[in-house]
Amino acid sequence: MNDSVQSSTVEKVTAITNARIFDGDKVIESRSVVIKGETIIAVGGEIPANATIIDAEGATLLPGLIDAHVHTSIGGLRDALLFGVTTELEMNGDFTERGRAIQLKNVDDVADVRSAGMAITAPGGHPDELLPDDGEIPDFILKELEKLSEEDREAMLAAYAHDHEEVPQVTTVEEAIKHVHTQVENGADYIKIMIEEGTVMGAPGLPVLSDEILKAAVEEAHKFDKLVIAHVLTAQSSQTAIDLGVDGLGHLFIDRPTYAPEVVQSIVDSGAFVTPCLVLNSSILGNPASELANDARVHSKLSPDWIDILNASFNTFPQGKLENSFNNVMDLHRAGVDILVGTDVAPVPVPNLGGLAHGASVHHELQLLVKAGFTPIEALQSATSKPARRFGLHDRGRIVEGARADLVLVDGDPTTHISDTLSIKAVWFEGAKKTIIKAEAAEQQPVE
């Protein structure tokens, strides 16, 4: 069964009352939020006489969730919104400012998105080992294209063609600088570099650009005031990335060598953030996300193809231990490193990239962070205020006066029971309430 998102008419003024409110940092005393247009105009205080009242007794109001590591599509952005993920941060793909203008024109039922554009990697380097090598659009993408409207399909193909035709080959310092310029010209919001030798991905010996070339790319990006995020999956590559001066690590090292404490200290000293993507590490170790897939709050919203993906795994490094990732992320967290929620989900269902799905995996990541040792409130901070702050998205991630009205209302109390984040009653995106409609019966689920 598929669900779709339907946008209700935007009320001039809406008041959500009697809610437990997590404001992105903590649970606050106020119990009401007033929305006007796209903006939160009050937290607490008197309720305007002309407001439409939504009684949220027994529910918790959260800022819209942010996935700080995705690879996305129009369909992925739609699924994200179903799960209260109102912003996705793409780490290699087509949703630059130019790509958004092409693909998202007249589309209003999707999450917001920012993008690194095309990442800087060696010829034949990561992520080529995950994709067909014939230069054609992969079959799994063509399959997804068939499901789109003609307008959406043409927009996606146009963005794909534009970005992939203009990606320069990177083998020298000069080409790395040129690549950064191309991404900036396309409207990339930040820059991504790949440092992946391949062992963890089941493809040892992948080519990696030299430190000299990667450092030139980092320095050039910083000249444009762009953050640089590095793909790294080992302690050694994490140290390399920090030495190059990156602003964030897009993954958590999956190994735990004896020198791990020194790597942690290097990350602390650098001020970099880490997006651990524990859901990915778990999948790489061979663990499918079957419990998530079997949750009625998940499988009622996702297509059978995505459910199949959740029930699979990467399984490229089965000799590893998830306990190492838990210990690594807690070492970083206790040392004061900003930890951001991310998933590394693929744009479309890809058979060999199992265990991940748009929107749903954010909730799984929250659960894994708590399992590792985060409090539920700390995990929620990592999906709201922290990614907003680190990526300069100052209009979101918090419930405060003047903020963008991206909100999620859930039954229960996820500040004590993190799995309650999946019990979604309603989502507001730029002040417009989105309600979930059952595709077969076209009956609205209870919202108020």
C-alpha positions as CSV (number, residue, x, y, z in Angstrom):
1,M,0.0,0.0,0.0
2,N,1.3,3.4,-0.9
3,D,0.7,6.7,0.8
4,S,0.9,10.1,-0.7
5,V,1.2,13.5,0.8
6,Q,-1.7,16.0,0.4
7,S,-1.3,19.6,1.4
8,S,-4.2,21.1,3.2
9,T,-5.2,24.8,2.6
10,V,-2.8,27.1,4.4
11,E,-4.7,28.8,7.2
12,K,-3.9,32.4,7.9
13,V,-3.2,31.7,11.5
14,T,-2.9,28.2,13.2
15,A,-2.3,27.5,16.8
16,I,-1.0,24.1,18.0
17,T,-2.0,23.8,21.6
18,N,-1.5,21.5,24.6
19,A,1.6,20.0,23.0
20,R,4.8,18.9,24.7
21,I,7.4,21.0,22.8
22,F,11.0,20.0,22.0
23,D,12.4,23.2,20.6
24,G,15.5,21.6,19.0
25,D,17.5,21.8,22.2
26,K,15.3,20.9,25.1
27,V,11.7,20.4,26.2
28,I,10.3,23.8,27.1
29,E,7.5,24.9,29.4
30,S,5.4,26.5,26.8
31,R,2.6,24.3,25.3
32,S,1.5,26.2,22.2
33,V,2.9,27.3,18.9
34,V,1.3,29.9,16.6
35,I,2.0,29.7,12.8
36,K,1.2,32.5,10.4
37,G,2.0,31.8,6.7
38,E,5.4,30.1,6.5
39,T,6.6,31.3,9.9
40,I,6.3,30.6,13.6
41,I,5.1,33.9,15.1
42,A,4.8,32.9,18.7
43,V,5.8,30.1,21.2
44,G,3.6,30.3,24.2
45,G,1.5,33.3,25.1
46,E,-2.0,34.2,24.1
47,I,-3.7,32.4,21.3
48,P,-5.0,34.8,18.6
49,A,-8.8,34.9,18.4
50,N,-8.8,34.1,14.7
51,A,-6.5,31.1,15.0
52,T,-7.5,27.6,13.8
53,I,-6.9,25.5,16.9
54,I,-5.2,22.1,16.7
55,D,-5.4,20.3,20.1
56,A,-2.2,18.2,20.5
57,E,-3.0,16.8,23.9
58,G,-0.8,13.7,24.5
59,A,1.5,14.5,21.6
60,T,5.0,16.1,21.1
61,L,5.9,18.8,18.7
62,L,9.3,18.7,17.1
63,P,11.2,20.8,14.6
64,G,11.2,19.3,11.1
65,L,13.9,16.6,11.0
66,I,17.0,17.0,8.9
67,D,18.9,14.1,7.2
68,A,22.5,15.4,6.9
69,H,23.6,12.7,4.4
70,V,21.5,11.5,1.5
71,H,21.6,10.9,-2.2
72,T,18.1,11.8,-3.4
73,S,15.5,12.1,-6.1
74,I,12.0,13.6,-6.4
75,G,10.6,10.4,-5.0
76,G,13.1,10.4,-2.2
77,L,12.2,13.9,-1.2
78,R,8.5,12.9,-1.2
79,D,9.1,9.9,1.0
80,A,11.2,12.0,3.4
81,L,8.4,14.4,4.0
82,L,6.0,11.5,4.8
83,F,8.4,10.7,7.8
84,G,8.7,14.3,9.0
85,V,12.1,14.9,7.4
86,T,11.6,18.4,6.0
87,T,15.2,18.9,4.8
88,E,17.6,16.5,3.1
89,L,21.3,17.4,2.6
90,E,22.6,15.6,-0.5
91,M,26.2,14.6,-0.5
92,N,26.7,13.7,-4.2
93,G,24.1,14.3,-6.8
94,D,22.1,16.8,-8.9
95,F,20.2,19.0,-6.5
96,T,22.4,22.1,-6.6
97,E,20.7,25.4,-6.9
98,R,20.6,24.9,-10.7
99,G,19.4,21.4,-10.4
100,R,16.7,22.4,-8.0
101,A,15.5,25.1,-10.4
102,I,15.2,22.4,-13.1
103,Q,13.8,19.5,-11.2
104,L,11.6,21.1,-8.5
105,K,9.8,23.7,-10.6
106,N,6.1,23.6,-9.6
107,V,6.8,20.7,-7.2
108,D,5.4,21.4,-3.7
109,D,5.0,18.0,-2.0
110,V,8.6,17.3,-1.3
111,A,11.2,18.1,1.4
112,D,13.6,20.9,1.0
113,V,17.1,19.9,-0.2
114,R,20.7,21.2,-0.4
115,S,23.5,19.6,-2.3
116,A,27.2,19.2,-2.8
117,G,26.8,18.7,-6.5
118,M,29.2,16.1,-7.8
119,A,31.8,14.9,-5.4
120,I,35.6,15.1,-6.1
121,T,37.0,11.6,-6.6
122,A,39.6,9.8,-8.6
123,P,38.8,8.3,-12.0
124,G,37.3,4.9,-11.2
125,G,37.2,5.8,-7.5
126,H,34.3,5.6,-5.1
127,P,31.4,5.4,-5.7
128,D,32.0,3.8,-9.1
129,E,32.3,0.4,-7.5
130,L,28.6,0.6,-6.7
131,L,27.4,1.5,-10.1
132,P,27.4,0.0,-13.7
133,D,30.6,0.9,-15.6
134,D,29.1,1.4,-19.1
135,G,28.4,5.1,-18.7
136,E,24.7,4.6,-19.3
137,I,21.9,5.5,-16.9
138,P,21.6,2.5,-14.6
139,D,18.5,0.2,-15.1
140,F,17.3,0.8,-11.5
141,I,17.1,4.6,-12.3
142,L,15.3,3.9,-15.6
143,K,12.8,1.8,-13.6
144,E,12.2,4.7,-11.3
145,L,11.8,7.1,-14.2
146,E,9.0,5.1,-15.5
147,K,7.0,5.8,-12.4
148,L,7.3,9.6,-12.7
149,S,5.0,12.0,-14.5
150,E,6.4,13.1,-17.9
151,E,7.2,16.5,-16.5
152,D,9.1,15.1,-13.5
153,R,10.9,12.5,-15.7
154,E,12.1,15.2,-18.2
155,A,13.3,17.4,-15.3
156,M,15.3,14.6,-13.7
157,L,16.9,13.6,-17.1
158,A,17.8,17.2,-17.8
159,A,19.5,17.7,-14.5
160,Y,21.3,14.3,-14.8
161,A,22.5,15.2,-18.3
162,H,23.6,18.7,-17.3
163,D,25.6,17.7,-14.2
164,H,27.1,14.6,-15.6
165,E,28.2,16.2,-18.9
166,E,30.1,19.0,-17.1
167,V,31.9,17.0,-14.4
168,P,35.6,17.5,-15.1
169,Q,38.1,14.7,-14.8
170,V,40.1,15.1,-11.7
171,T,43.7,13.9,-11.8
172,T,45.7,17.1,-11.0
173,V,45.6,20.1,-8.7
174,E,44.4,22.2,-11.6
175,E,41.5,19.8,-12.4
176,A,40.5,19.7,-8.8
177,I,40.3,23.5,-8.7
178,K,38.3,23.5,-11.9
179,H,35.9,20.9,-10.4
180,V,35.3,23.1,-7.4
181,H,34.6,26.0,-9.7
182,T,32.1,24.0,-11.7
183,Q,30.2,22.9,-8.6
184,V,30.1,26.4,-7.3
185,E,28.8,27.7,-10.6
186,N,26.1,25.1,-10.5
187,G,25.0,26.4,-7.1
188,A,26.5,23.7,-4.9
189,D,25.8,24.5,-1.2
190,Y,29.0,22.8,0.0
191,I,31.7,20.5,-1.5
192,K,32.3,16.8,-1.0
193,I,35.6,14.9,-1.4
194,M,36.0,11.1,-1.5
195,I,38.8,9.3,0.5
196,E,37.8,5.6,0.0
197,E,40.4,2.8,-0.6
198,G,37.6,0.3,-0.9
199,T,38.2,-2.4,1.7
200,V,35.1,-1.6,3.8
201,M,33.1,-1.5,0.6
202,G,34.2,-4.9,-0.6
203,A,36.4,-3.4,-3.3
204,P,40.0,-3.0,-2.0
205,G,42.4,-1.1,-4.1
206,L,40.1,1.7,-5.3
207,P,42.0,4.7,-6.6
208,V,42.2,7.7,-4.3
209,L,43.4,11.2,-5.2
210,S,46.6,12.4,-3.6
211,D,46.6,14.5,-0.5
212,E,48.1,17.4,-2.6
213,I,45.1,17.3,-5.0
214,L,42.5,16.9,-2.3
215,K,44.0,19.7,-0.2
216,A,43.9,22.0,-3.2
217,A,40.2,21.2,-3.5
218,V,39.6,21.9,0.2
219,E,41.4,25.2,0.1
220,E,39.6,26.3,-3.1
221,A,36.2,25.5,-1.7
222,H,37.1,27.5,1.4
223,K,37.9,30.5,-0.8
224,F,34.2,30.4,-1.8
225,D,33.1,30.0,1.9
226,K,31.9,26.5,1.2
227,L,32.0,23.8,3.8
228,V,33.9,20.7,2.8
229,I,32.7,17.2,3.8
230,A,34.8,14.1,3.4
231,H,33.6,10.6,2.7
232,V,35.7,8.4,5.0
233,L,35.0,5.0,6.5
234,T,38.2,4.1,8.4
235,A,40.2,5.8,11.2
236,Q,43.1,6.3,8.8
237,S,41.1,8.1,6.1
238,S,39.4,10.1,8.9
239,Q,42.8,11.3,10.1
240,T,43.7,12.1,6.5
241,A,40.6,14.2,6.0
242,I,41.1,16.1,9.2
243,D,44.7,16.8,8.2
244,L,43.5,18.2,4.9
245,G,41.3,20.7,6.8
246,V,37.8,19.5,6.1
247,D,34.8,20.9,8.0
248,G,33.0,17.6,8.5
249,L,33.2,13.9,8.2
250,G,30.3,12.3,6.3
251,H,30.7,9.0,8.0
252,L,32.0,7.4,11.2
253,F,35.1,5.2,11.0
254,I,33.9,1.6,11.2
255,D,37.2,0.1,12.6
256,R,38.7,0.8,16.1
257,P,42.4,0.6,15.9
258,T,44.7,1.3,18.9
259,Y,45.2,4.8,17.7
260,A,41.5,5.6,17.6
261,P,41.8,8.0,20.6
262,E,44.3,10.1,18.7
263,V,41.9,10.3,15.8
264,V,39.1,11.4,18.1
265,Q,41.4,14.1,19.6
266,S,42.3,15.3,16.1
267,I,38.6,15.6,15.2
268,V,38.0,17.5,18.5
269,D,40.9,19.9,17.9
270,S,39.8,20.6,14.4
271,G,36.2,21.6,15.3
272,A,34.8,19.3,12.6
273,F,31.4,17.6,12.9
274,V,30.7,14.0,12.2
275,T,27.7,12.5,10.5
276,P,28.1,8.8,11.6
277,C,25.4,7.2,9.5
278,L,25.2,4.3,11.9
279,V,22.4,2.8,9.8
280,L,24.9,2.5,6.9
281,N,27.6,1.0,9.2
282,S,25.1,-1.5,10.4
283,S,24.2,-2.5,6.8
284,I,27.8,-2.7,5.8
285,L,28.3,-5.2,8.6
286,G,25.5,-7.3,7.2
287,N,22.5,-6.2,9.3
288,P,19.3,-5.6,7.4
289,A,16.8,-3.1,8.8
290,S,14.0,-5.7,9.0
291,E,12.6,-4.6,12.3
292,L,12.1,-1.1,10.8
293,A,10.6,-2.5,7.6
294,N,8.1,-4.6,9.7
295,D,7.0,-1.6,11.7
296,A,3.4,-0.7,10.6
297,R,4.4,3.0,10.9
298,V,7.0,2.4,8.2
299,H,5.7,-0.2,5.8
300,S,2.4,1.6,5.4
301,K,4.2,4.5,3.9
302,L,6.9,2.9,1.6
303,S,6.6,1.1,-1.7
304,P,7.3,-2.6,-1.8
305,D,10.6,-1.9,-3.6
306,W,11.8,0.2,-0.6
307,I,10.6,-2.4,1.9
308,D,12.7,-5.0,0.0
309,I,15.7,-2.6,0.3
310,L,15.2,-2.3,4.0
311,N,15.1,-6.0,4.3
312,A,18.6,-6.3,2.6
313,S,22.0,-5.1,3.5
314,F,25.4,-4.0,1.9
315,N,27.2,-6.8,3.8
316,T,30.6,-5.8,2.4
317,F,32.4,-5.9,5.7
318,P,30.8,-8.7,7.8
319,Q,34.0,-9.1,9.8
320,G,33.4,-5.8,11.6
321,K,31.5,-5.2,14.8
322,L,28.7,-2.7,15.4
323,E,30.0,-2.3,18.9
324,N,33.1,-0.5,17.5
325,S,30.9,2.1,15.8
326,F,28.9,2.6,19.0
327,N,32.1,3.1,21.0
328,N,33.6,5.4,18.4
329,V,30.5,7.7,18.2
330,M,30.3,7.9,22.0
331,D,33.9,8.8,22.3
332,L,33.3,11.6,19.8
333,H,30.1,12.7,21.5
334,R,31.6,12.7,25.0
335,A,34.5,14.7,23.7
336,G,32.1,17.4,22.5
337,V,32.1,16.8,18.7
338,D,28.9,17.7,17.0
339,I,27.2,14.5,15.9
340,L,24.6,14.9,13.0
341,V,21.9,12.5,11.9
342,G,22.5,11.1,8.4
343,T,21.7,8.0,6.5
344,D,23.5,7.8,3.2
345,V,20.3,6.5,1.5
346,A,20.4,6.1,-2.3
347,P,18.2,8.2,-4.7
348,V,16.2,5.2,-5.7
349,P,15.9,1.5,-4.6
350,V,19.2,-0.1,-5.5
351,P,19.4,-3.9,-4.9
352,N,23.0,-3.9,-3.5
353,L,22.5,-0.9,-1.3
354,G,20.3,-2.4,1.3
355,G,19.1,-1.4,4.8
356,L,18.3,2.3,4.0
357,A,15.2,4.2,2.9
358,H,14.4,7.9,2.7
359,G,12.8,9.3,5.8
360,A,12.4,6.0,7.6
361,S,16.1,5.6,8.1
362,V,16.4,8.9,10.0
363,H,14.2,7.4,12.7
364,H,16.3,4.2,12.6
365,E,19.5,6.4,13.0
366,L,17.9,8.1,16.1
367,Q,17.2,4.7,17.6
368,L,20.8,3.5,17.0
369,L,22.3,6.7,18.5
370,V,20.2,6.0,21.6
371,K,21.3,2.4,21.6
372,A,24.9,3.6,21.4
373,G,24.4,5.7,24.5
374,F,22.9,9.1,23.5
375,T,19.9,10.3,25.5
376,P,16.8,10.7,23.4
377,I,17.1,14.5,23.7
378,E,20.7,14.4,22.5
379,A,19.7,12.2,19.5
380,L,16.9,14.7,18.6
381,Q,19.3,17.6,18.8
382,S,21.4,15.7,16.2
383,A,18.5,15.7,13.8
384,T,17.3,19.3,14.3
385,S,19.3,22.2,15.7
386,K,22.8,20.7,15.3
387,P,22.7,20.1,11.5
388,A,20.8,23.4,11.0
389,R,23.6,25.2,12.8
390,R,26.5,23.4,11.2
391,F,25.1,23.9,7.7
392,G,24.1,27.5,8.2
393,L,20.4,26.8,7.9
394,H,19.5,29.3,10.5
395,D,15.8,29.5,9.6
396,R,15.1,25.9,10.7
397,G,15.9,23.2,13.2
398,R,14.4,25.0,16.1
399,I,10.9,26.0,17.4
400,V,11.4,29.7,18.1
401,E,9.6,32.9,17.1
402,G,10.6,33.8,13.5
403,A,11.7,30.4,12.5
404,R,10.4,28.6,9.4
405,A,7.4,26.6,10.3
406,D,8.8,23.1,9.5
407,L,7.2,21.0,12.3
408,V,6.4,17.4,13.1
409,L,3.7,16.3,15.6
410,V,4.0,12.8,17.0
411,D,2.0,10.8,19.4
412,G,3.8,10.0,22.7
413,D,7.0,11.4,24.0
414,P,10.2,10.8,21.9
415,T,12.2,12.7,24.5
416,T,11.9,9.6,26.7
417,H,11.0,6.9,24.1
418,I,12.9,7.6,20.9
419,S,10.8,5.3,18.8
420,D,7.8,7.5,19.3
421,T,9.2,9.7,16.5
422,L,7.6,7.3,14.0
423,S,4.1,7.9,15.5
424,I,3.6,10.8,13.2
425,K,0.2,12.7,13.4
426,A,1.0,15.6,11.1
427,V,3.8,17.4,9.3
428,W,4.0,21.2,8.6
429,F,6.3,22.3,5.8
430,E,6.8,26.1,5.5
431,G,3.6,26.5,7.5
432,A,1.4,24.2,5.3
433,K,0.0,21.2,7.0
434,K,0.7,17.9,5.2
435,T,-1.5,15.0,6.0
436,I,-1.1,11.4,5.1
437,I,-3.7,10.0,2.8
438,K,-4.2,6.2,2.3
439,A,-3.8,5.8,-1.5
440,E,-6.3,2.9,-1.7
441,A,-9.1,4.2,0.5
442,A,-8.4,7.9,0.2
443,E,-9.3,8.3,3.8
444,Q,-7.5,10.8,6.0
445,Q,-5.7,9.5,9.0
446,P,-6.6,11.3,12.3
447,V,-4.6,14.4,12.7
448,E,-6.2,16.4,15.5
